Amino acid sequence: MRGGLVALTLEPEGMARHQGVVPAEGASLAEALERYFARSEQLPTRFWLAADAESAAGLMLQAMPKGEPPDPDRWRRVEALAATVRGDELLRLDAGALLRRLFHEEPLRLFDPTPVAFRCGCSRERVAELMRGLGRAEVEGVLAAEGEVVAECAFCGRRHRLDAVDVEAVLSGAAPPPGGAH
């Protein structure tokens, strides 16, 4: 897995969104994610991932920051237990059953599940904000050269197209005109 980028967006409840982008390094997506966390969070983190034609699932194991009574062997023990997980177990067992299977001798605390959702935050308002940040000269230069300004979201692939009227409305401080991607 070389030559690409891994972008990870974290939206902790009650905190600001954080996005990190790192080179896609390693033999798998799991290794690339582990490297991301090693660089950004600086906490030992491991991933086990599985997918089939219908679904995808994963297990993330991360050492907790200091605070609990020290157990120098805990990370190695829990990591070794987690490494016994099979892809079919990730795909078919619910979280509680999987955790009990892997860590039946460890103290477990299960939290209510949070559904995973594909939510892109791109919008014409964000495109307008980006254009204002670039400045009038830069945006008008693109408009003169291309006949329109096109912003493509790297997350969802949506293309936001703004013509000369849209660009002037944005740069003059008016709200972007209604409409979606083209």
URFEN-V642437 format. One record per residue. N is the residue number from 1. RES is the residue in one small letter. SS is DSSP state (hx for helix, st for strand, lp for the rest). NEAR is the number of other ideal C-beta (glycine too) atoms within 10 Angstrom. D_LAST is the distance of its C-alpha to the last C-alpha in whole Angstrom. Layout:
BEGIN
n;res;ss;near;d_last
N;RES;SS;NEAR;D_LAST
N;RES;SS;NEAR;D_LAST
END
This chain:
BEGIN
n;res;ss;near;d_last
1;m;lp;14;32
2;r;lp;9;32
3;g;lp;7;30
4;g;lp;10;27
5;l;st;10;26
6;v;st;17;27
7;a;st;13;25
8;l;st;14;26
9;t;st;13;25
10;l;st;12;28
11;e;lp;11;28
12;p;lp;8;32
13;e;lp;5;33
14;g;lp;4;34
15;m;lp;8;33
16;a;lp;7;30
17;r;lp;9;27
18;h;st;11;28
19;q;st;11;26
20;g;st;14;28
21;v;st;13;27
22;v;st;17;30
23;p;st;15;30
24;a;lp;19;30
25;e;lp;15;34
26;g;lp;16;36
27;a;lp;9;37
28;s;lp;12;34
29;l;hx;15;32
30;a;hx;18;35
31;e;hx;15;36
32;a;hx;21;33
33;l;hx;21;33
34;e;hx;20;37
35;r;hx;17;37
36;y;hx;22;34
37;f;hx;19;36
38;a;hx;13;39
39;r;hx;11;38
40;s;hx;15;36
41;e;lp;14;38
42;q;lp;9;41
43;l;lp;11;42
44;p;lp;15;43
45;t;st;17;40
46;r;st;19;40
47;f;st;19;38
48;w;st;19;38
49;l;st;15;35
50;a;st;18;35
51;a;st;13;32
52;d;lp;11;32
53;a;lp;4;30
54;e;lp;6;30
55;s;lp;10;30
56;a;st;11;31
57;a;st;19;33
58;g;st;17;35
59;l;st;19;38
60;m;st;14;38
61;l;st;19;41
62;q;st;14;41
63;a;lp;14;45
64;m;lp;10;45
65;p;lp;9;46
66;k;lp;6;50
67;g;lp;6;51
68;e;lp;8;53
69;p;lp;5;56
70;p;lp;8;56
71;d;lp;9;56
72;p;lp;6;56
73;d;lp;8;56
74;r;hx;14;53
75;w;hx;15;50
76;r;hx;10;52
77;r;hx;13;53
78;v;hx;17;49
79;e;hx;13;47
80;a;hx;9;50
81;l;hx;16;50
82;a;hx;17;46
83;a;lp;12;46
84;t;lp;10;48
85;v;lp;19;44
86;r;lp;11;43
87;g;hx;14;40
88;d;hx;11;41
89;e;hx;17;42
90;l;hx;18;39
91;l;hx;15;37
92;r;hx;14;39
93;l;lp;17;41
94;d;lp;8;40
95;a;hx;12;40
96;g;hx;11;44
97;a;hx;11;45
98;l;hx;16;44
99;l;hx;17;45
100;r;hx;13;49
101;r;hx;13;49
102;l;hx;21;48
103;f;lp;15;50
104;h;lp;9;53
105;e;lp;8;55
106;e;lp;12;53
107;p;lp;5;52
108;l;lp;11;49
109;r;lp;5;47
110;l;lp;9;44
111;f;lp;6;41
112;d;lp;4;39
113;p;lp;9;36
114;t;lp;7;33
115;p;lp;4;30
116;v;lp;8;27
117;a;lp;5;24
118;f;lp;6;20
119;r;lp;9;19
120;c;lp;12;16
121;g;lp;12;17
122;c;lp;18;14
123;s;lp;15;12
124;r;hx;19;12
125;e;hx;11;15
126;r;hx;14;16
127;v;hx;23;14
128;a;hx;23;16
129;e;hx;12;19
130;l;hx;15;18
131;m;hx;23;18
132;r;hx;13;21
133;g;hx;9;23
134;l;hx;14;22
135;g;lp;11;24
136;r;hx;14;23
137;a;hx;7;25
138;e;hx;12;22
139;v;hx;20;19
140;e;hx;16;20
141;g;hx;12;21
142;v;hx;17;18
143;l;hx;19;17
144;a;hx;9;20
145;a;hx;7;20
146;e;hx;9;16
147;g;lp;10;15
148;e;lp;13;12
149;v;st;22;12
150;v;st;14;10
151;a;st;18;11
152;e;st;14;10
153;c;lp;16;12
154;a;lp;10;15
155;f;lp;14;16
156;c;lp;13;13
157;g;lp;10;11
158;r;lp;15;8
159;r;st;12;6
160;h;st;23;6
161;r;st;15;6
162;l;st;25;10
163;d;lp;12;12
164;a;hx;13;15
165;v;hx;9;16
166;d;hx;22;14
167;v;hx;20;16
168;e;hx;15;19
169;a;hx;15;18
170;v;hx;24;18
171;l;hx;17;21
172;s;lp;8;23
173;g;lp;8;23
174;a;lp;11;21
175;a;lp;10;18
176;p;lp;19;15
177;p;lp;13;13
178;p;lp;6;12
179;g;lp;11;9
180;g;lp;10;7
181;a;lp;17;4
182;h;lp;10;0
END
